[in-house]
């Protein structure tokens, strides 16, 4: 309860002050490059840039990165070997998944397919 009260008493005044400051400091928008009123035509994407193949890549690449380690994990569960580096495999999985997510997001935005 104390944490919620402190959060509320700090967040609410800062929210109001930020809103007032943002409203009073309106400035004319200055684009950093030349813009036009007319939108450009976006070219059609190849088949491998659509949603289904990208979802397949987002699932296949992290799985393939830890496939060998998964064998050793299952072998230890079934009692054939002792396996003690679970945390390293988890860190590899999280890191590789983050890299794939950033890469696919970049590819999506670079194609201007918002």
Backbone as XML, in Angstrom:
<?xml version="1.0"?>
<chain id="A" units="angstrom">
  <residue number="1" name="UNK">
    <atom name="N" x="0.835" y="-1.189" z="0.000"/>
    <atom name="CA" x="0.000" y="0.000" z="0.000"/>
    <atom name="C" x="0.877" y="1.249" z="0.000"/>
  </residue>
  <residue number="2" name="UNK">
    <atom name="N" x="1.957" y="1.202" z="0.772"/>
    <atom name="CA" x="2.854" y="2.358" z="0.842"/>
    <atom name="C" x="3.490" y="2.629" z="-0.521"/>
  </residue>
  <residue number="3" name="UNK">
    <atom name="N" x="3.902" y="1.564" z="-1.206"/>
    <atom name="CA" x="4.522" y="1.744" z="-2.528"/>
    <atom name="C" x="3.517" y="2.330" z="-3.517"/>
  </residue>
  <residue number="4" name="UNK">
    <atom name="N" x="2.279" y="1.866" z="-3.482"/>
    <atom name="CA" x="1.248" y="2.402" z="-4.379"/>
    <atom name="C" x="0.976" y="3.859" z="-4.057"/>
  </residue>
  <residue number="5" name="UNK">
    <atom name="N" x="0.923" y="4.222" z="-2.774"/>
    <atom name="CA" x="0.708" y="5.620" z="-2.388"/>
    <atom name="C" x="1.865" y="6.516" z="-2.848"/>
  </residue>
  <residue number="6" name="UNK">
    <atom name="N" x="3.082" y="6.063" z="-2.620"/>
    <atom name="CA" x="4.235" y="6.853" z="-3.056"/>
    <atom name="C" x="4.227" y="7.002" z="-4.571"/>
  </residue>
  <residue number="7" name="UNK">
    <atom name="N" x="3.943" y="5.901" z="-5.283"/>
    <atom name="CA" x="3.906" y="5.960" z="-6.739"/>
    <atom name="C" x="2.829" y="6.936" z="-7.219"/>
  </residue>
  <residue number="8" name="UNK">
    <atom name="N" x="1.659" y="6.891" z="-6.587"/>
    <atom name="CA" x="0.560" y="7.774" z="-6.973"/>
    <atom name="C" x="0.890" y="9.227" z="-6.657"/>
  </residue>
  <residue number="9" name="UNK">
    <atom name="N" x="1.469" y="9.486" z="-5.493"/>
    <atom name="CA" x="1.773" y="10.862" z="-5.100"/>
    <atom name="C" x="2.951" y="11.450" z="-5.883"/>
  </residue>
  <residue number="10" name="UNK">
    <atom name="N" x="3.767" y="10.619" z="-6.459"/>
    <atom name="CA" x="4.869" y="11.129" z="-7.277"/>
    <atom name="C" x="4.452" y="11.206" z="-8.742"/>
  </residue>
  <residue number="11" name="UNK">
    <atom name="N" x="3.760" y="10.184" z="-9.231"/>
    <atom name="CA" x="3.425" y="10.123" z="-10.649"/>
    <atom name="C" x="2.375" y="11.152" z="-11.049"/>
  </residue>
  <residue number="12" name="UNK">
    <atom name="N" x="1.338" y="11.298" z="-10.276"/>
    <atom name="CA" x="0.248" y="12.214" z="-10.654"/>
    <atom name="C" x="0.712" y="13.659" z="-10.790"/>
  </residue>
  <residue number="13" name="UNK">
    <atom name="N" x="1.427" y="14.221" z="-9.793"/>
    <atom name="CA" x="1.893" y="15.607" z="-9.987"/>
    <atom name="C" x="2.861" y="15.754" z="-11.160"/>
  </residue>
  <residue number="14" name="UNK">
    <atom name="N" x="3.742" y="14.767" z="-11.349"/>
    <atom name="CA" x="4.662" y="14.857" z="-12.478"/>
    <atom name="C" x="3.930" y="14.763" z="-13.807"/>
  </residue>
  <residue number="15" name="UNK">
    <atom name="N" x="2.877" y="13.962" z="-13.859"/>
    <atom name="CA" x="2.072" y="13.858" z="-15.074"/>
    <atom name="C" x="1.412" y="15.187" z="-15.395"/>
  </residue>
  <residue number="16" name="UNK">
    <atom name="N" x="0.841" y="15.839" z="-14.389"/>
    <atom name="CA" x="0.178" y="17.123" z="-14.598"/>
    <atom name="C" x="1.200" y="18.190" z="-14.993"/>
  </residue>
  <residue number="17" name="UNK">
    <atom name="N" x="2.327" y="18.248" z="-14.290"/>
    <atom name="CA" x="3.353" y="19.238" z="-14.620"/>
    <atom name="C" x="3.918" y="19.012" z="-16.030"/>
  </residue>
  <residue number="18" name="UNK">
    <atom name="N" x="4.126" y="17.780" z="-16.416"/>
    <atom name="CA" x="4.610" y="17.494" z="-17.758"/>
    <atom name="C" x="3.599" y="17.884" z="-18.823"/>
  </residue>
  <residue number="19" name="UNK">
    <atom name="N" x="2.321" y="17.652" z="-18.560"/>
    <atom name="CA" x="1.286" y="18.050" z="-19.510"/>
    <atom name="C" x="1.207" y="19.558" z="-19.668"/>
  </residue>
  <residue number="20" name="UNK">
    <atom name="N" x="1.301" y="20.277" z="-18.564"/>
    <atom name="CA" x="1.272" y="21.747" z="-18.626"/>
    <atom name="C" x="2.505" y="22.269" z="-19.354"/>
  </residue>
  <residue number="21" name="UNK">
    <atom name="N" x="3.673" y="21.715" z="-19.039"/>
    <atom name="CA" x="4.906" y="22.162" z="-19.701"/>
    <atom name="C" x="4.858" y="21.856" z="-21.199"/>
  </residue>
  <residue number="22" name="UNK">
    <atom name="N" x="4.355" y="20.695" z="-21.575"/>
    <atom name="CA" x="4.263" y="20.351" z="-22.987"/>
    <atom name="C" x="3.282" y="21.220" z="-23.745"/>
  </residue>
  <residue number="23" name="UNK">
    <atom name="N" x="2.178" y="21.584" z="-23.098"/>
    <atom name="CA" x="1.180" y="22.423" z="-23.745"/>
    <atom name="C" x="1.688" y="23.847" z="-23.924"/>
  </residue>
  <residue number="24" name="UNK">
    <atom name="N" x="2.405" y="24.355" z="-22.949"/>
    <atom name="CA" x="2.887" y="25.740" z="-23.002"/>
    <atom name="C" x="4.117" y="25.900" z="-23.884"/>
  </residue>
  <residue number="25" name="UNK">
    <atom name="N" x="4.825" y="24.838" z="-24.180"/>
    <atom name="CA" x="6.039" y="24.967" z="-24.992"/>
    <atom name="C" x="5.814" y="24.464" z="-26.417"/>
  </residue>
  <residue number="26" name="UNK">
    <atom name="N" x="4.642" y="24.729" z="-26.959"/>
    <atom name="CA" x="4.383" y="24.351" z="-28.348"/>
    <atom name="C" x="5.302" y="25.124" z="-29.270"/>
  </residue>
  <residue number="27" name="UNK">
    <atom name="N" x="5.894" y="24.434" z="-30.173"/>
    <atom name="CA" x="6.775" y="25.064" z="-31.151"/>
    <atom name="C" x="6.359" y="24.605" z="-32.542"/>
  </residue>
  <residue number="28" name="UNK">
    <atom name="N" x="6.701" y="25.418" z="-33.519"/>
    <atom name="CA" x="6.427" y="25.065" z="-34.901"/>
    <atom name="C" x="7.251" y="23.836" z="-35.266"/>
  </residue>
  <residue number="29" name="UNK">
    <atom name="N" x="6.627" y="22.875" z="-35.948"/>
    <atom name="CA" x="7.343" y="21.658" z="-36.321"/>
    <atom name="C" x="8.361" y="21.973" z="-37.392"/>
  </residue>
  <residue number="30" name="UNK">
    <atom name="N" x="9.598" y="21.595" z="-37.149"/>
    <atom name="CA" x="10.682" y="21.789" z="-38.109"/>
    <atom name="C" x="11.214" y="20.420" z="-38.505"/>
  </residue>
  <residue number="31" name="UNK">
    <atom name="N" x="10.890" y="19.973" z="-39.692"/>
    <atom name="CA" x="11.372" y="18.682" z="-40.169"/>
    <atom name="C" x="12.863" y="18.774" z="-40.466"/>
  </residue>
  <residue number="32" name="UNK">
    <atom name="N" x="13.570" y="17.707" z="-40.200"/>
    <atom name="CA" x="15.011" y="17.704" z="-40.427"/>
    <atom name="C" x="15.375" y="17.465" z="-41.892"/>
  </residue>
  <residue number="33" name="UNK">
    <atom name="N" x="14.376" y="17.163" z="-42.715"/>
    <atom name="CA" x="14.621" y="16.958" z="-44.138"/>
    <atom name="C" x="13.438" y="17.514" z="-44.917"/>
  </residue>
  <residue number="34" name="UNK">
    <atom name="N" x="13.588" y="17.577" z="-46.219"/>
    <atom name="CA" x="12.517" y="18.107" z="-47.066"/>
    <atom name="C" x="11.379" y="17.094" z="-47.133"/>
  </residue>
  <residue number="35" name="UNK">
    <atom name="N" x="10.187" y="17.544" z="-46.913"/>
    <atom name="CA" x="9.026" y="16.659" z="-46.958"/>
    <atom name="C" x="8.078" y="17.114" z="-48.063"/>
  </residue>
  <residue number="36" name="UNK">
    <atom name="N" x="7.183" y="16.224" z="-48.442"/>
    <atom name="CA" x="6.199" y="16.530" z="-49.466"/>
    <atom name="C" x="4.815" y="16.137" z="-48.969"/>
  </residue>
  <residue number="37" name="UNK">
    <atom name="N" x="3.820" y="16.760" z="-49.538"/>
    <atom name="CA" x="2.452" y="16.447" z="-49.129"/>
    <atom name="C" x="1.949" y="15.132" z="-49.697"/>
  </residue>
  <residue number="38" name="UNK">
    <atom name="N" x="2.546" y="14.701" z="-50.792"/>
    <atom name="CA" x="2.041" y="13.529" z="-51.497"/>
    <atom name="C" x="2.823" y="12.281" z="-51.080"/>
  </residue>
  <residue number="39" name="UNK">
    <atom name="N" x="2.136" y="11.239" z="-50.648"/>
    <atom name="CA" x="2.858" y="10.029" z="-50.229"/>
    <atom name="C" x="3.421" y="9.273" z="-51.428"/>
  </residue>
  <residue number="40" name="UNK">
    <atom name="N" x="4.549" y="8.608" z="-51.192"/>
    <atom name="CA" x="5.149" y="7.791" z="-52.237"/>
    <atom name="C" x="4.408" y="6.459" z="-52.335"/>
  </residue>
  <residue number="41" name="UNK">
    <atom name="N" x="4.498" y="5.844" z="-53.506"/>
    <atom name="CA" x="3.900" y="4.524" z="-53.677"/>
    <atom name="C" x="4.846" y="3.482" z="-53.087"/>
  </residue>
  <residue number="42" name="UNK">
    <atom name="N" x="4.296" y="2.568" z="-52.295"/>
    <atom name="CA" x="5.098" y="1.520" z="-51.677"/>
    <atom name="C" x="5.067" y="0.305" z="-52.599"/>
  </residue>
  <residue number="43" name="UNK">
    <atom name="N" x="6.246" y="-0.185" z="-53.018"/>
    <atom name="CA" x="6.263" y="-1.326" z="-53.941"/>
    <atom name="C" x="5.782" y="-2.602" z="-53.245"/>
  </residue>
  <residue number="44" name="UNK">
    <atom name="N" x="5.241" y="-3.546" z="-54.008"/>
    <atom name="CA" x="4.801" y="-4.808" z="-53.397"/>
    <atom name="C" x="5.993" y="-5.595" z="-52.860"/>
  </residue>
  <residue number="45" name="UNK">
    <atom name="N" x="5.756" y="-6.323" z="-51.771"/>
    <atom name="CA" x="6.821" y="-7.091" z="-51.131"/>
    <atom name="C" x="6.940" y="-8.474" z="-51.744"/>
  </residue>
  <residue number="46" name="UNK">
    <atom name="N" x="8.156" y="-9.044" z="-51.754"/>
    <atom name="CA" x="8.302" y="-10.429" z="-52.192"/>
    <atom name="C" x="7.641" y="-11.376" z="-51.188"/>
  </residue>
  <residue number="47" name="UNK">
    <atom name="N" x="7.441" y="-12.615" z="-51.571"/>
    <atom name="CA" x="6.682" y="-13.559" z="-50.744"/>
    <atom name="C" x="7.340" y="-13.803" z="-49.399"/>
  </residue>
  <residue number="48" name="UNK">
    <atom name="N" x="8.672" y="-13.784" z="-49.333"/>
    <atom name="CA" x="9.357" y="-14.092" z="-48.086"/>
    <atom name="C" x="9.337" y="-12.933" z="-47.089"/>
  </residue>
  <residue number="49" name="UNK">
    <atom name="N" x="8.800" y="-11.768" z="-47.491"/>
    <atom name="CA" x="8.695" y="-10.643" z="-46.574"/>
    <atom name="C" x="7.297" y="-10.508" z="-45.991"/>
  </residue>
  <residue number="50" name="UNK">
    <atom name="N" x="6.398" y="-11.458" z="-46.279"/>
    <atom name="CA" x="5.051" y="-11.401" z="-45.712"/>
    <atom name="C" x="5.071" y="-11.964" z="-44.287"/>
  </residue>
  <residue number="51" name="UNK">
    <atom name="N" x="3.933" y="-11.946" z="-43.636"/>
    <atom name="CA" x="3.863" y="-12.260" z="-42.206"/>
    <atom name="C" x="4.175" y="-13.725" z="-41.893"/>
  </residue>
  <residue number="52" name="UNK">
    <atom name="N" x="3.626" y="-14.657" z="-42.664"/>
    <atom name="CA" x="3.801" y="-16.085" z="-42.350"/>
    <atom name="C" x="5.265" y="-16.528" z="-42.444"/>
  </residue>
  <residue number="53" name="UNK">
    <atom name="N" x="5.996" y="-16.212" z="-43.526"/>
    <atom name="CA" x="7.410" y="-16.609" z="-43.545"/>
    <atom name="C" x="8.243" y="-15.934" z="-42.451"/>
  </residue>
  <residue number="54" name="UNK">
    <atom name="N" x="7.927" y="-14.693" z="-42.115"/>
    <atom name="CA" x="8.673" y="-14.033" z="-41.045"/>
    <atom name="C" x="8.378" y="-14.674" z="-39.687"/>
  </residue>
  <residue number="55" name="UNK">
    <atom name="N" x="7.151" y="-15.100" z="-39.466"/>
    <atom name="CA" x="6.834" y="-15.805" z="-38.217"/>
    <atom name="C" x="7.568" y="-17.140" z="-38.160"/>
  </residue>
  <residue number="56" name="UNK">
    <atom name="N" x="7.657" y="-17.811" z="-39.312"/>
    <atom name="CA" x="8.381" y="-19.083" z="-39.342"/>
    <atom name="C" x="9.868" y="-18.876" z="-39.049"/>
  </residue>
  <residue number="57" name="UNK">
    <atom name="N" x="10.462" y="-17.828" z="-39.622"/>
    <atom name="CA" x="11.861" y="-17.530" z="-39.338"/>
    <atom name="C" x="12.069" y="-17.160" z="-37.873"/>
  </residue>
  <residue number="58" name="UNK">
    <atom name="N" x="11.141" y="-16.392" z="-37.314"/>
    <atom name="CA" x="11.270" y="-15.965" z="-35.916"/>
    <atom name="C" x="11.193" y="-17.156" z="-34.969"/>
  </residue>
  <residue number="59" name="UNK">
    <atom name="N" x="10.539" y="-18.232" z="-35.359"/>
    <atom name="CA" x="10.495" y="-19.417" z="-34.519"/>
    <atom name="C" x="11.595" y="-20.411" z="-34.828"/>
  </residue>
  <residue number="60" name="UNK">
    <atom name="N" x="11.956" y="-20.518" z="-36.096"/>
    <atom name="CA" x="12.940" y="-21.525" z="-36.495"/>
    <atom name="C" x="14.358" y="-21.164" z="-36.080"/>
  </residue>
  <residue number="61" name="UNK">
    <atom name="N" x="14.757" y="-19.917" z="-36.240"/>
    <atom name="CA" x="16.134" y="-19.530" z="-35.948"/>
    <atom name="C" x="16.506" y="-19.690" z="-34.474"/>
  </residue>
  <residue number="62" name="UNK">
    <atom name="N" x="15.694" y="-19.213" z="-33.520"/>
    <atom name="CA" x="16.073" y="-19.467" z="-32.120"/>
    <atom name="C" x="16.074" y="-20.953" z="-31.774"/>
  </residue>
  <residue number="63" name="UNK">
    <atom name="N" x="15.124" y="-21.706" z="-32.336"/>
    <atom name="CA" x="15.106" y="-23.142" z="-32.062"/>
    <atom name="C" x="16.350" y="-23.814" z="-32.614"/>
  </residue>
  <residue number="64" name="UNK">
    <atom name="N" x="16.771" y="-23.422" z="-33.811"/>
    <atom name="CA" x="17.962" y="-24.040" z="-34.391"/>
    <atom name="C" x="19.222" y="-23.650" z="-33.630"/>
  </residue>
  <residue number="65" name="UNK">
    <atom name="N" x="19.202" y="-22.490" z="-32.974"/>
    <atom name="CA" x="20.376" y="-22.067" z="-32.210"/>
    <atom name="C" x="20.588" y="-22.925" z="-30.975"/>
  </residue>
  <residue number="66" name="UNK">
    <atom name="N" x="19.533" y="-23.481" z="-30.405"/>
    <atom name="CA" x="19.686" y="-24.273" z="-29.183"/>
    <atom name="C" x="19.336" y="-25.738" z="-29.384"/>
  </residue>
  <residue number="67" name="UNK">
    <atom name="N" x="19.201" y="-26.181" z="-30.609"/>
    <atom name="CA" x="18.791" y="-27.556" z="-30.864"/>
    <atom name="C" x="19.772" y="-28.560" z="-30.266"/>
  </residue>
  <residue number="68" name="UNK">
    <atom name="N" x="21.055" y="-28.341" z="-30.431"/>
    <atom name="CA" x="22.063" y="-29.260" z="-29.897"/>
    <atom name="C" x="21.992" y="-29.282" z="-28.373"/>
  </residue>
  <residue number="69" name="UNK">
    <atom name="N" x="21.860" y="-28.110" z="-27.779"/>
    <atom name="CA" x="21.769" y="-28.043" z="-26.320"/>
    <atom name="C" x="20.498" y="-28.730" z="-25.821"/>
  </residue>
  <residue number="70" name="UNK">
    <atom name="N" x="19.442" y="-28.646" z="-26.613"/>
    <atom name="CA" x="18.198" y="-29.305" z="-26.230"/>
    <atom name="C" x="18.380" y="-30.814" z="-26.149"/>
  </residue>
  <residue number="71" name="UNK">
    <atom name="N" x="19.196" y="-31.389" z="-26.997"/>
    <atom name="CA" x="19.485" y="-32.815" z="-26.937"/>
    <atom name="C" x="20.107" y="-33.171" z="-25.584"/>
  </residue>
  <residue number="72" name="UNK">
    <atom name="N" x="21.091" y="-32.386" z="-25.150"/>
    <atom name="CA" x="21.752" y="-32.665" z="-23.881"/>
    <atom name="C" x="20.816" y="-32.459" z="-22.694"/>
  </residue>
  <residue number="73" name="UNK">
    <atom name="N" x="19.933" y="-31.476" z="-22.791"/>
    <atom name="CA" x="18.960" y="-31.253" z="-21.712"/>
    <atom name="C" x="18.028" y="-32.453" z="-21.609"/>
  </residue>
  <residue number="74" name="UNK">
    <atom name="N" x="17.501" y="-32.930" z="-22.729"/>
    <atom name="CA" x="16.606" y="-34.090" z="-22.689"/>
    <atom name="C" x="17.341" y="-35.346" z="-22.234"/>
  </residue>
  <residue number="75" name="UNK">
    <atom name="N" x="18.605" y="-35.491" z="-22.625"/>
    <atom name="CA" x="19.388" y="-36.640" z="-22.174"/>
    <atom name="C" x="19.579" y="-36.611" z="-20.665"/>
  </residue>
  <residue number="76" name="UNK">
    <atom name="N" x="19.767" y="-35.433" z="-20.101"/>
    <atom name="CA" x="19.920" y="-35.353" z="-18.650"/>
    <atom name="C" x="18.599" y="-35.617" z="-17.940"/>
  </residue>
  <residue number="77" name="UNK">
    <atom name="N" x="17.493" y="-35.192" z="-18.554"/>
    <atom name="CA" x="16.184" y="-35.459" z="-17.946"/>
    <atom name="C" x="15.884" y="-36.955" z="-17.965"/>
  </residue>
  <residue number="78" name="UNK">
    <atom name="N" x="16.253" y="-37.629" z="-19.034"/>
    <atom name="CA" x="15.990" y="-39.058" z="-19.142"/>
    <atom name="C" x="17.010" y="-39.914" z="-18.392"/>
  </residue>
  <residue number="79" name="UNK">
    <atom name="N" x="18.026" y="-39.274" z="-17.808"/>
    <atom name="CA" x="18.937" y="-39.983" z="-16.930"/>
    <atom name="C" x="20.202" y="-40.504" z="-17.548"/>
  </residue>
  <residue number="80" name="UNK">
    <atom name="N" x="20.502" y="-40.142" z="-18.775"/>
    <atom name="CA" x="21.707" y="-40.664" z="-19.405"/>
    <atom name="C" x="22.959" y="-39.881" z="-19.015"/>
  </residue>
  <residue number="81" name="UNK">
    <atom name="N" x="22.803" y="-38.595" z="-18.786"/>
    <atom name="CA" x="23.954" y="-37.741" z="-18.485"/>
    <atom name="C" x="23.551" y="-36.715" z="-17.433"/>
  </residue>
  <residue number="82" name="UNK">
    <atom name="N" x="24.557" y="-36.081" z="-16.849"/>
    <atom name="CA" x="24.320" y="-34.967" z="-15.934"/>
    <atom name="C" x="24.602" y="-33.680" z="-16.704"/>
  </residue>
  <residue number="83" name="UNK">
    <atom name="N" x="23.652" y="-32.778" z="-16.673"/>
    <atom name="CA" x="23.770" y="-31.525" z="-17.428"/>
    <atom name="C" x="23.548" y="-30.382" z="-16.458"/>
  </residue>
  <residue number="84" name="UNK">
    <atom name="N" x="24.493" y="-29.456" z="-16.367"/>
    <atom name="CA" x="24.423" y="-28.429" z="-15.328"/>
    <atom name="C" x="24.412" y="-27.000" z="-15.842"/>
  </residue>
  <residue number="85" name="UNK">
    <atom name="N" x="24.406" y="-26.759" z="-17.145"/>
    <atom name="CA" x="24.492" y="-25.380" z="-17.633"/>
    <atom name="C" x="23.168" y="-24.909" z="-18.235"/>
  </residue>
  <residue number="86" name="UNK">
    <atom name="N" x="22.085" y="-25.131" z="-17.496"/>
    <atom name="CA" x="20.768" y="-24.696" z="-17.965"/>
    <atom name="C" x="20.717" y="-23.183" z="-18.169"/>
  </residue>
  <residue number="87" name="UNK">
    <atom name="N" x="21.325" y="-22.442" z="-17.245"/>
    <atom name="CA" x="21.228" y="-20.985" z="-17.316"/>
    <atom name="C" x="21.942" y="-20.437" z="-18.546"/>
  </residue>
  <residue number="88" name="UNK">
    <atom name="N" x="23.039" y="-21.038" z="-18.953"/>
    <atom name="CA" x="23.759" y="-20.559" z="-20.134"/>
    <atom name="C" x="22.917" y="-20.777" z="-21.389"/>
  </residue>
  <residue number="89" name="UNK">
    <atom name="N" x="22.261" y="-21.914" z="-21.467"/>
    <atom name="CA" x="21.399" y="-22.186" z="-22.621"/>
    <atom name="C" x="20.226" y="-21.209" z="-22.648"/>
  </residue>
  <residue number="90" name="UNK">
    <atom name="N" x="19.688" y="-20.911" z="-21.483"/>
    <atom name="CA" x="18.579" y="-19.951" z="-21.418"/>
    <atom name="C" x="19.046" y="-18.562" z="-21.853"/>
  </residue>
  <residue number="91" name="UNK">
    <atom name="N" x="20.230" y="-18.159" z="-21.444"/>
    <atom name="CA" x="20.763" y="-16.856" z="-21.835"/>
    <atom name="C" x="21.016" y="-16.821" z="-23.343"/>
  </residue>
  <residue number="92" name="UNK">
    <atom name="N" x="21.535" y="-17.912" z="-23.897"/>
    <atom name="CA" x="21.737" y="-17.988" z="-25.349"/>
    <atom name="C" x="20.397" y="-17.858" z="-26.074"/>
  </residue>
  <residue number="93" name="UNK">
    <atom name="N" x="19.390" y="-18.555" z="-25.589"/>
    <atom name="CA" x="18.068" y="-18.493" z="-26.221"/>
    <atom name="C" x="17.493" y="-17.081" z="-26.170"/>
  </residue>
  <residue number="94" name="UNK">
    <atom name="N" x="17.551" y="-16.434" z="-25.025"/>
    <atom name="CA" x="17.005" y="-15.087" z="-24.888"/>
    <atom name="C" x="17.769" y="-14.104" z="-25.774"/>
  </residue>
  <residue number="95" name="UNK">
    <atom name="N" x="19.090" y="-14.204" z="-25.790"/>
    <atom name="CA" x="19.904" y="-13.301" z="-26.604"/>
    <atom name="C" x="19.622" y="-13.488" z="-28.092"/>
  </residue>
  <residue number="96" name="UNK">
    <atom name="N" x="19.586" y="-14.720" z="-28.532"/>
    <atom name="CA" x="19.354" y="-14.981" z="-29.954"/>
    <atom name="C" x="17.946" y="-14.562" z="-30.360"/>
  </residue>
  <residue number="97" name="UNK">
    <atom name="N" x="16.966" y="-14.797" z="-29.493"/>
    <atom name="CA" x="15.600" y="-14.368" z="-29.783"/>
    <atom name="C" x="15.517" y="-12.849" z="-29.879"/>
  </residue>
  <residue number="98" name="UNK">
    <atom name="N" x="16.231" y="-12.143" z="-28.998"/>
    <atom name="CA" x="16.237" y="-10.677" z="-29.061"/>
    <atom name="C" x="16.873" y="-10.193" z="-30.360"/>
  </residue>
  <residue number="99" name="UNK">
    <atom name="N" x="17.966" y="-10.831" z="-30.781"/>
    <atom name="CA" x="18.609" y="-10.435" z="-32.032"/>
    <atom name="C" x="17.695" y="-10.666" z="-33.228"/>
  </residue>
  <residue number="100" name="UNK">
    <atom name="N" x="17.028" y="-11.794" z="-33.256"/>
    <atom name="CA" x="16.109" y="-12.086" z="-34.362"/>
    <atom name="C" x="14.946" y="-11.096" z="-34.365"/>
  </residue>
  <residue number="101" name="UNK">
    <atom name="N" x="14.435" y="-10.764" z="-33.202"/>
    <atom name="CA" x="13.330" y="-9.807" z="-33.115"/>
    <atom name="C" x="13.747" y="-8.449" z="-33.644"/>
  </residue>
  <residue number="102" name="UNK">
    <atom name="N" x="14.919" y="-7.975" z="-33.249"/>
    <atom name="CA" x="15.404" y="-6.682" z="-33.728"/>
    <atom name="C" x="15.631" y="-6.726" z="-35.239"/>
  </residue>
  <residue number="103" name="UNK">
    <atom name="N" x="16.205" y="-7.800" z="-35.742"/>
    <atom name="CA" x="16.476" y="-7.903" z="-37.180"/>
    <atom name="C" x="15.180" y="-7.917" z="-37.988"/>
  </residue>
  <residue number="104" name="UNK">
    <atom name="N" x="14.206" y="-8.711" z="-37.571"/>
    <atom name="CA" x="12.953" y="-8.771" z="-38.329"/>
    <atom name="C" x="12.174" y="-7.465" z="-38.236"/>
  </residue>
  <residue number="105" name="UNK">
    <atom name="N" x="12.243" y="-6.790" z="-37.091"/>
    <atom name="CA" x="11.599" y="-5.477" z="-36.979"/>
    <atom name="C" x="12.271" y="-4.472" z="-37.904"/>
  </residue>
  <residue number="106" name="UNK">
    <atom name="N" x="13.603" y="-4.505" z="-37.964"/>
    <atom name="CA" x="14.323" y="-3.616" z="-38.877"/>
    <atom name="C" x="13.935" y="-3.905" z="-40.323"/>
  </residue>
  <residue number="107" name="UNK">
    <atom name="N" x="13.890" y="-5.175" z="-40.711"/>
    <atom name="CA" x="13.522" y="-5.513" z="-42.087"/>
    <atom name="C" x="12.109" y="-5.037" z="-42.416"/>
  </residue>
  <residue number="108" name="UNK">
    <atom name="N" x="11.193" y="-5.157" z="-41.447"/>
    <atom name="CA" x="9.807" y="-4.719" z="-41.662"/>
    <atom name="C" x="9.757" y="-3.202" z="-41.857"/>
  </residue>
  <residue number="109" name="UNK">
    <atom name="N" x="10.483" y="-2.460" z="-41.035"/>
    <atom name="CA" x="10.447" y="-0.998" z="-41.150"/>
    <atom name="C" x="11.240" y="-0.501" z="-42.350"/>
  </residue>
  <residue number="110" name="UNK">
    <atom name="N" x="12.321" y="-1.195" z="-42.708"/>
    <atom name="CA" x="13.104" y="-0.770" z="-43.874"/>
    <atom name="C" x="12.322" y="-0.944" z="-45.163"/>
  </residue>
  <residue number="111" name="UNK">
    <atom name="N" x="11.384" y="-1.886" z="-45.189"/>
    <atom name="CA" x="10.560" y="-2.085" z="-46.375"/>
    <atom name="C" x="9.398" y="-1.111" z="-46.415"/>
  </residue>
  <residue number="112" name="UNK">
    <atom name="N" x="9.289" y="-0.259" z="-45.393"/>
    <atom name="CA" x="8.220" y="0.734" z="-45.260"/>
    <atom name="C" x="6.848" y="0.073" z="-45.299"/>
  </residue>
  <residue number="113" name="UNK">
    <atom name="N" x="6.759" y="-1.102" z="-44.729"/>
    <atom name="CA" x="5.489" y="-1.818" z="-44.644"/>
    <atom name="C" x="4.963" y="-1.676" z="-43.222"/>
  </residue>
  <residue number="114" name="UNK">
    <atom name="N" x="4.518" y="-0.475" z="-42.890"/>
    <atom name="CA" x="4.108" y="-0.187" z="-41.522"/>
    <atom name="C" x="2.751" y="-0.780" z="-41.230"/>
  </residue>
</chain>
